[in-house]
Amino acid sequence: MATASLTIDLDAVCANWRSLDRLSGADVQTAAVVKADAYGLGLVRVARALAQTGARRFFVAYAEEGAQLRQALGPGPQIAVLSGHMQGDTEMIHDLDLTPMLASLEQTTRHLELLPGHPFGVQLDTGMNRLGMEPSEWEAVAPILLGADPVLLMSHLACADEADHPQNAAQLAAFHAMTDGTGVPRSLSATGGILLGPQYHFDLTRPGIGLYGGKPYEFCARVVGLSLPVIQTRAVAPEETVGYGASWEAEAPSVIATVAGGYADGLIRALMHGAVLWDGDVPCPIVGRVSMDLITVDVSHLPELPRSLDILGPHQTVDDLADAAGTIGYEILTALGPRYQRRYLDPVA
């Protein structure tokens, strides 16, 4: 079989949630961010496992994701939509009991006019300049929105993965200035904010990447493994080239393994600049260009020809792979394509 095998350890996802829940503190509720198909790992399976573990609030990017999540979880858990109340979402928000995080005056008007009394939250811009109401906008509409009983006031840190960055303290101060005295539950921190300490936690934290085994949570359990089957091996003589553009030339007699996987599977072309695969404990460098479906790997130093090679596993995390490609673990995770044979390790009861 030429299909690569992606292993997703749901027990590790749940263990990471429990760890981040403990770090958040006893008086703080811990939600779970499951947008982008649970960071590429499968919304339905991941969210159900987290709900069994104790998560009762979930964050998605779009109402359509919220609809899929509601179908998976049924009534009960709160599903917050980070894109807010967009035009065309009203019926879905109402019928599926989704909670939009209103981000603008336009969304505020839409929600209060079309769904009066329906739960909502408010996003505030404390300096990231991405989503949320700026201080002047919030000052203008706060009396109206606070009178409508929002379930949450939230903002998002721009530099939480850099603990000493001065913008963290600046955004914390701005959030206090905009929300102190409102009496509404508050949320400022995703994974990085949780690690900054209790002063950033407020009433609710919303871990995302830390659930799935990525930085900045250095102590997370490993969640994903990815093994690529070897389709063919060949001997390559000195001065022969491998792959598109003849970009790699053998300097000595070499054995090259061609494995199933490529940029159509989220293994981006930049991996050709120094990434390795693993045969057990032995690293094997990628040679030549990563193509759509195939990657070529130098296995000349192995005592036996391998049947498969690991690109994610005990010796290489999503962040290690991202470092080799000059990107971030988020991109590696969310790009993992649909062609993999997915194997879920269910949580231990």
HELIX and SHEET records of a PDB file:
HELIX    1   1 LEU A   10  SER A   24  1                                  15    
HELIX    2   2 LYS A   35  GLY A   40  1                                   6    
HELIX    3   3 LEU A   43  THR A   53  1                                  11    
HELIX    4   4 ALA A   63  LEU A   73  1                                  11    
HELIX    5   5 THR A   90  ASP A   95  1                                   6    
HELIX    6   6 LEU A  105  LEU A  114  1                                  10    
HELIX    7   7 PRO A  135  GLY A  147  1                                  13    
HELIX    8   8 PRO A  166  THR A  179  1                                  14    
HELIX    9   9 THR A  191  LEU A  196  1                                   6    
HELIX   10  10 PRO A  198  TYR A  200  5                                   3    
HELIX   11  11 ILE A  209  TYR A  212  5                                   4    
HELIX   12  12 TYR A  244  ALA A  246  5                                   3    
HELIX   13  13 TYR A  263  ASP A  265  5                                   3    
HELIX   14  14 ARG A  269  MET A  272  5                                   4    
HELIX   15  15 VAL A  318  ALA A  325  1                                   8    
HELIX   16  16 GLY A  329  ALA A  335  1                                   7    
SHEET    1   A 5 LEU A 294  ASP A 298  0                                        
SHEET    2   A 5 SER A 254  ALA A 260 -1                                        
SHEET    3   A 5 VAL A 224  VAL A 236 -1                                        
SHEET    4   A 5 SER A   5  ASP A   9 -1                                        
SHEET    5   A 5 GLN A 341  LEU A 345  1                                        
SHEET    1   B 2 GLN A  29  THR A  30  0                                        
SHEET    2   B 2 LEU A 204  THR A 205  1                                        
SHEET    1   C 7 ALA A  32  VAL A  33  0                                        
SHEET    2   C 7 ARG A  57  VAL A  60  1                                        
SHEET    3   C 7 GLN A  78  VAL A  81  1                                        
SHEET    4   C 7 LEU A  98  LEU A 102  1                                        
SHEET    5   C 7 GLY A 121  GLN A 123  1                                        
SHEET    6   C 7 LEU A 152  MET A 154  1                                        
SHEET    7   C 7 ARG A 186  SER A 187  1                                        
SHEET    1   D 4 LEU A 294  ASP A 298  0                                        
SHEET    2   D 4 SER A 254  ALA A 260 -1                                        
SHEET    3   D 4 VAL A 224  VAL A 236 -1                                        
SHEET    4   D 4 SER A 308  LEU A 312 -1                                        
SHEET    1   E 2 THR A 241  VAL A 242  0                                        
SHEET    2   E 2 TRP A 248  GLU A 249 -1                                        
SHEET    1   F 2 VAL A 276  ASP A 279  0                                        
SHEET    2   F 2 VAL A 282  PRO A 285 -1                                        
END                                                                             
